[in-house]
Amino acid sequence: MRGIARKWRPPLTFVLGGTLAAVLALPLIGIVNLRLFGNVLGWGEVAALVVGIAIVSTGVLAFLLWRLVLRPVWTLDLYAQAVRSGARPTAPSHFGTPEFTGLATSVMGMGDSLQSRADTVQAYANHVTHELKSPLTAIRGAAELLENGVSAEDAKALSATISDASDRMQTLLDDLTRHAQAAMSSGPGQSRLSDVAAGLDVPLSVRVAADGIVPLSGDDLRTVLVQLAGNAAAHGAEHLTLTLEHRTLEVADDGVGITAGNRDRIFDPFFTTRREQGGTGMGLSIVRSLVQARGGQIELADTGPGARFLIAMG
């Protein structure tokens, strides 16, 4: 979303208060003019003067209300309608009062979030379709061959193909379920890093270099660490080091690390370098969805001898 220009404008309370004050003051101005100039200019001239002041004041107030109140509402309404229709309109550059600027920023941020989520769902659906297509094709092909009649040895091989493809689909579906569950926030929570780390059942040693309270529930933190530890172990790691500093959790391993060509893709659903070994590419995607659902961010830091992830909680 393009940033809204922050120009000084009077607050809405001042605009409304000034309008009410002007409505109250106009009759008093008319009375004062009649009192001062009634015997000098004549009633007709004084009446014209009062009417002129009223027209000018009303015009000024009308312009200010249109500029500071009505136009921002119209602009924001048109923007919301465009987003609702599926378009990607250019964000207006500025609004009237600070209150409308804040409201517009929130609405536009919500619109960008919804559009981003829609794009993610579309891309996610495309990935799911692609990933399930291969085992489904294998099952269909093996079933057709079995229907046509084959030797006992071939039938055994085709049955194994069907079983492997079914297992692959089940693994994908299980990971998809965990991914969806991770994206659903369970609300605020906190846990001590050392307590969660001590109860982990992972295939490598875990060391807490700097302990503290993590703003994640015990179950959420355990899910994150289990996924990262499993991913590290699959890439040759034997040790996992956890360091918590200023609400940022560093998870570092001593595995082979992540190559430069894969750094930008590791969090994408279904991206894996271990497909032949049964990897689904959903582990890091699950971690990112869970962390983002709790208001945090995860990124891959500069790698050393292994991979190093930084989890910053808001």
C-alpha positions as CSV (number, residue, x, y, z in Angstrom):
1,M,0.0,0.0,0.0
2,R,1.4,3.4,-0.9
3,G,1.8,5.6,2.1
4,I,-0.7,8.3,2.9
5,A,0.9,11.8,2.9
6,R,1.0,13.1,6.5
7,K,0.0,16.8,6.1
8,W,-1.2,18.9,8.9
9,R,-5.0,19.2,9.1
10,P,-7.2,20.3,12.0
11,P,-8.6,17.5,14.1
12,L,-12.2,16.5,13.6
13,T,-13.2,17.8,17.0
14,F,-11.9,21.2,16.0
15,V,-13.8,21.1,12.7
16,L,-17.1,20.1,14.3
17,G,-16.6,22.5,17.2
18,G,-15.7,25.4,14.8
19,T,-18.8,24.7,12.7
20,L,-21.1,24.7,15.8
21,A,-19.4,27.9,17.0
22,A,-19.9,29.6,13.6
23,V,-23.6,28.6,13.6
24,L,-24.0,30.1,17.0
25,A,-21.9,33.2,16.2
26,L,-23.7,34.2,12.9
27,P,-26.9,35.4,14.5
28,L,-24.9,37.3,17.1
29,I,-22.9,39.0,14.3
30,G,-26.2,39.9,12.6
31,I,-27.5,41.5,15.8
32,V,-24.3,43.4,16.4
33,N,-24.4,44.8,12.8
34,L,-27.9,45.9,13.2
35,R,-27.1,47.5,16.4
36,L,-24.0,49.4,15.1
37,F,-25.0,50.3,11.6
38,G,-28.7,50.3,11.7
39,N,-28.9,54.1,12.0
40,V,-26.0,54.8,9.7
41,L,-26.4,52.6,6.6
42,G,-30.1,52.1,6.7
43,W,-32.0,48.9,7.3
44,G,-31.7,47.7,3.7
45,E,-27.9,48.1,3.6
46,V,-27.4,46.5,7.0
47,A,-29.7,43.6,5.9
48,A,-27.6,43.1,2.8
49,L,-24.4,43.2,4.9
50,V,-25.7,40.6,7.2
51,V,-26.9,38.4,4.4
52,G,-23.5,38.8,2.7
53,I,-21.6,37.8,5.8
54,A,-23.9,34.8,6.3
55,I,-23.4,33.7,2.7
56,V,-19.6,34.0,2.8
57,S,-19.4,32.3,6.2
58,T,-21.7,29.5,5.0
59,G,-19.6,29.0,1.9
60,V,-16.4,28.9,3.9
61,L,-17.9,26.4,6.3
62,A,-19.3,24.3,3.4
63,F,-15.9,24.2,1.7
64,L,-14.1,23.2,4.9
65,L,-16.7,20.4,5.7
66,W,-16.4,19.2,2.1
67,R,-12.7,19.2,2.1
68,L,-12.0,17.8,5.5
69,V,-15.0,15.5,6.1
70,L,-17.2,14.7,3.0
71,R,-14.5,14.2,0.4
72,P,-12.4,11.8,2.5
73,V,-15.6,9.7,3.2
74,W,-16.4,9.6,-0.5
75,T,-12.8,8.7,-1.4
76,L,-12.6,6.0,1.1
77,D,-16.0,4.6,0.0
78,L,-14.9,4.5,-3.6
79,Y,-11.6,2.8,-2.6
80,A,-13.5,0.2,-0.6
81,Q,-15.9,-0.5,-3.5
82,A,-13.0,-1.0,-5.9
83,V,-11.3,-3.5,-3.5
84,R,-14.6,-5.3,-3.1
85,S,-15.0,-5.7,-6.8
86,G,-11.6,-7.4,-7.0
87,A,-9.7,-4.4,-8.4
88,R,-6.3,-3.1,-7.1
89,P,-6.9,0.6,-6.9
90,T,-4.2,3.1,-6.2
91,A,-4.3,4.3,-2.6
92,P,-5.3,8.0,-2.2
93,S,-2.4,10.1,-1.2
94,H,-3.9,12.0,1.6
95,F,-7.1,12.6,3.6
96,G,-8.7,15.3,5.6
97,T,-8.5,15.2,9.4
98,P,-6.1,13.0,11.4
99,E,-9.0,10.8,12.4
100,F,-9.9,10.1,8.8
101,T,-6.2,9.6,7.9
102,G,-6.0,6.9,10.7
103,L,-9.2,5.3,9.5
104,A,-8.1,5.3,5.9
105,T,-4.7,3.7,6.9
106,S,-6.5,0.9,8.8
107,V,-9.0,0.3,6.0
108,M,-6.4,0.2,3.3
109,G,-4.2,-2.0,5.4
110,M,-7.1,-4.4,5.8
111,G,-7.8,-4.3,2.1
112,D,-4.1,-5.1,1.3
113,S,-4.2,-7.9,3.9
114,L,-7.4,-9.4,2.3
115,Q,-6.0,-9.2,-1.2
116,S,-2.7,-10.7,-0.1
117,R,-4.6,-13.5,1.7
118,A,-6.7,-14.1,-1.5
119,D,-3.5,-14.4,-3.5
120,T,-2.0,-16.7,-1.0
121,V,-5.1,-19.0,-1.1
122,Q,-5.0,-19.0,-4.9
123,A,-1.3,-19.9,-5.0
124,Y,-1.8,-22.4,-2.2
125,A,-4.7,-24.1,-4.1
126,N,-2.5,-24.3,-7.2
127,H,0.3,-25.9,-5.2
128,V,-2.1,-28.4,-3.6
129,T,-3.5,-29.4,-7.0
130,H,0.0,-29.8,-8.4
131,E,1.3,-31.9,-5.5
132,L,-1.7,-34.2,-5.4
133,K,-1.8,-34.7,-9.2
134,S,1.4,-36.9,-9.3
135,P,0.3,-39.5,-6.7
136,L,-3.2,-39.5,-8.1
137,T,-1.9,-40.1,-11.6
138,A,0.2,-42.9,-10.3
139,I,-2.8,-44.6,-8.6
140,R,-5.0,-44.2,-11.7
141,G,-2.3,-45.6,-14.0
142,A,-1.6,-48.6,-11.8
143,A,-5.3,-49.3,-11.4
144,E,-5.9,-49.3,-15.2
145,L,-3.0,-51.7,-15.7
146,L,-4.3,-54.0,-13.0
147,E,-7.8,-54.0,-14.6
148,N,-6.2,-55.2,-17.9
149,G,-4.6,-58.1,-16.3
150,V,-0.9,-58.4,-15.5
151,S,1.5,-61.0,-14.1
152,A,1.7,-61.7,-10.4
153,E,5.1,-60.0,-10.2
154,D,3.8,-56.9,-12.0
155,A,0.6,-56.8,-10.0
156,K,2.8,-56.8,-6.8
157,A,4.8,-53.9,-8.2
158,L,1.7,-52.0,-9.1
159,S,0.1,-52.6,-5.7
160,A,3.3,-51.2,-4.1
161,T,3.0,-48.1,-6.4
162,I,-0.6,-47.6,-5.3
163,S,0.3,-48.0,-1.7
164,D,3.3,-45.5,-1.9
165,A,1.1,-43.0,-3.8
166,S,-1.6,-43.3,-1.2
167,D,0.9,-42.8,1.6
168,R,2.2,-39.7,-0.2
169,M,-1.3,-38.3,-0.5
170,Q,-2.0,-39.0,3.2
171,T,1.2,-37.3,4.2
172,L,0.3,-34.3,2.2
173,L,-3.2,-34.1,3.6
174,D,-1.8,-34.4,7.2
175,D,0.6,-31.6,6.5
176,L,-2.2,-29.5,5.0
177,T,-4.3,-30.0,8.1
178,R,-1.4,-28.9,10.4
179,H,-0.8,-25.9,8.1
180,A,-4.4,-24.8,8.4
181,Q,-4.3,-25.4,12.2
182,A,-1.1,-23.3,12.5
183,A,-2.7,-20.4,10.7
184,M,-5.5,-20.2,13.3
185,S,-4.5,-18.2,16.3
186,S,-5.1,-19.7,19.7
187,G,-4.8,-16.4,21.4
188,P,-2.0,-14.9,23.5
189,G,0.2,-17.0,25.7
190,Q,3.7,-17.4,27.0
191,S,6.1,-20.1,28.1
192,R,9.6,-20.5,29.4
193,L,12.0,-21.5,26.7
194,S,14.0,-24.0,28.8
195,D,10.8,-25.8,30.0
196,V,9.6,-26.4,26.5
197,A,13.1,-27.3,25.2
198,A,13.5,-29.9,28.0
199,G,10.4,-31.8,26.9
200,L,11.2,-31.9,23.2
201,D,11.3,-35.4,21.5
202,V,13.6,-34.6,18.6
203,P,16.4,-36.6,16.9
204,L,19.2,-34.2,18.0
205,S,20.5,-32.5,21.1
206,V,19.0,-29.1,22.2
207,R,20.9,-26.5,24.1
208,V,19.4,-23.3,25.6
209,A,22.1,-20.6,25.4
210,A,19.9,-17.8,26.7
211,D,16.7,-18.5,28.6
212,G,13.6,-16.4,29.0
213,I,9.9,-16.1,28.5
214,V,8.7,-16.5,25.0
215,P,5.4,-14.8,24.0
216,L,4.0,-18.1,22.7
217,S,2.0,-20.8,24.4
218,G,3.9,-24.0,25.2
219,D,2.1,-25.9,22.5
220,D,2.8,-23.3,19.9
221,L,6.5,-23.0,20.8
222,R,6.8,-26.8,20.9
223,T,5.3,-27.1,17.4
224,V,7.8,-24.5,16.1
225,L,10.8,-26.1,17.7
226,V,9.8,-29.6,16.6
227,Q,9.4,-28.5,13.0
228,L,12.7,-26.7,12.9
229,A,14.5,-29.5,14.7
230,G,13.2,-32.1,12.4
231,N,14.1,-30.0,9.4
232,A,17.6,-29.5,10.8
233,A,18.1,-33.2,11.5
234,A,17.0,-34.1,8.0
235,H,19.9,-31.9,6.7
236,G,22.6,-33.5,8.8
237,A,22.4,-31.4,12.0
238,E,23.2,-33.0,15.4
239,H,22.9,-30.0,17.7
240,L,20.3,-27.2,18.0
241,T,21.1,-24.0,19.9
242,L,18.3,-21.7,21.2
243,T,19.0,-18.1,22.2
244,L,16.3,-15.7,23.4
245,E,17.2,-12.0,23.4
246,H,14.7,-9.0,23.5
247,R,11.7,-11.1,22.3
248,T,13.7,-12.5,19.4
249,L,14.4,-16.3,19.5
250,E,17.4,-17.5,17.5
251,V,17.3,-21.2,16.5
252,A,20.6,-22.3,15.1
253,D,21.8,-25.8,14.0
254,D,25.1,-27.3,12.8
255,G,23.8,-28.9,9.6
256,V,24.8,-28.4,6.1
257,G,23.0,-25.0,5.9
258,I,20.8,-23.6,3.1
259,T,22.2,-22.8,-0.3
260,A,22.0,-19.2,-1.6
261,G,19.7,-20.4,-4.5
262,N,17.1,-21.8,-2.0
263,R,17.1,-19.0,0.6
264,D,14.2,-17.1,-1.0
265,R,12.0,-20.3,-1.4
266,I,12.4,-22.2,1.9
267,F,9.1,-20.8,3.4
268,D,7.1,-21.6,0.2
269,P,4.6,-24.4,0.7
270,F,5.7,-27.7,-0.9
271,F,9.2,-26.5,-1.6
272,T,11.6,-29.2,-0.6
273,T,15.0,-30.6,-1.6
274,R,14.1,-34.0,-0.1
275,R,11.2,-35.0,-2.2
276,E,12.8,-38.4,-2.9
277,Q,13.1,-39.1,0.8
278,G,9.4,-38.3,1.4
279,G,9.7,-34.6,2.2
280,T,6.6,-32.5,1.6
281,G,8.0,-29.1,1.9
282,M,5.4,-28.0,4.5
283,G,7.5,-27.9,7.7
284,L,8.8,-24.3,7.4
285,S,5.6,-23.1,5.9
286,I,3.7,-24.4,8.9
287,V,6.2,-22.6,11.2
288,R,5.8,-19.3,9.3
289,S,2.0,-19.6,9.4
290,L,1.9,-20.2,13.1
291,V,4.4,-17.4,13.9
292,Q,2.5,-14.9,11.7
293,A,-0.8,-15.9,13.2
294,R,0.6,-14.9,16.6
295,G,1.8,-11.6,15.4
296,G,5.4,-12.4,14.8
297,Q,7.9,-12.8,11.9
298,I,10.4,-15.5,11.1
299,E,13.4,-15.0,8.8
300,L,16.5,-16.9,7.7
301,A,19.5,-15.1,9.1
302,D,23.0,-15.2,7.5
303,T,24.1,-18.8,7.6
304,G,27.2,-20.0,9.1
305,P,28.1,-23.7,9.4
306,G,24.4,-24.4,9.6
307,A,21.0,-22.7,9.3
308,R,20.0,-19.9,11.7
309,F,16.4,-18.7,12.0
310,L,15.3,-15.5,13.8
311,I,11.8,-15.5,15.3
312,A,10.7,-12.0,16.3
313,M,7.5,-11.6,18.3
314,G,5.6,-8.4,18.2
